[in-house]
Amino acid sequence: MIENLICSKENDLLQWACSESNILVNMPFLDYAMVDSTRQLVFALSEPKPVQPF
């Protein structure tokens, strides 16, 4: 079960606990995160980056 979801926008870090594991993810431009407890998924949204022309 996913527990203790922490979304640190200032540090671009997303952290949560699952069973015996602690997961830490660095996600640039992190904006928002949420848990789907039914499917045991973490959804994260980040700010879009401008498209670079070729």
C-alpha positions in Angstrom: 0.0 0.0 0.0 1.3 3.5 -0.9 1.6 5.7 2.1 3.1 9.1 3.1 3.3 10.7 -0.3 5.4 13.8 -0.1 5.6 16.3 -3.0 8.4 18.8 -2.6 8.0 21.3 -5.5 11.0 23.4 -4.2 13.4 20.5 -4.5 11.7 18.7 -7.4 11.4 15.6 -5.2 8.6 13.0 -4.9 8.7 10.5 -2.0 6.5 7.8 -0.8 6.5 4.5 1.2 5.3 1.2 -0.2 5.5 -1.9 2.0 9.1 -2.0 3.3 10.5 0.3 0.6 11.0 4.1 0.6 10.9 5.5 -2.9 12.5 8.8 -3.8 12.1 10.3 -7.3 13.7 13.5 -8.7 11.3 15.0 -11.2 12.3 18.4 -12.8 9.5 21.0 -12.7 7.4 18.9 -10.4 4.0 20.6 -9.9 1.5 18.1 -8.3 1.2 14.5 -7.3 -1.6 12.2 -6.1 -2.2 8.5 -5.3 -4.8 6.2 -6.9 -5.3 3.9 -3.9 -7.5 1.5 -5.9 -4.8 0.7 -8.5 -1.9 1.6 -6.2 -0.4 4.1 -8.7 1.3 7.5 -8.1 0.4 10.2 -10.7 2.7 13.2 -11.0 2.3 16.3 -13.1 5.1 18.6 -14.1 5.2 22.0 -15.7 5.7 21.7 -19.5 9.0 22.7 -20.9 9.1 24.9 -24.0 9.5 23.1 -27.3 13.0 23.5 -28.7 13.1 24.2 -32.5 15.3 21.9 -34.6 
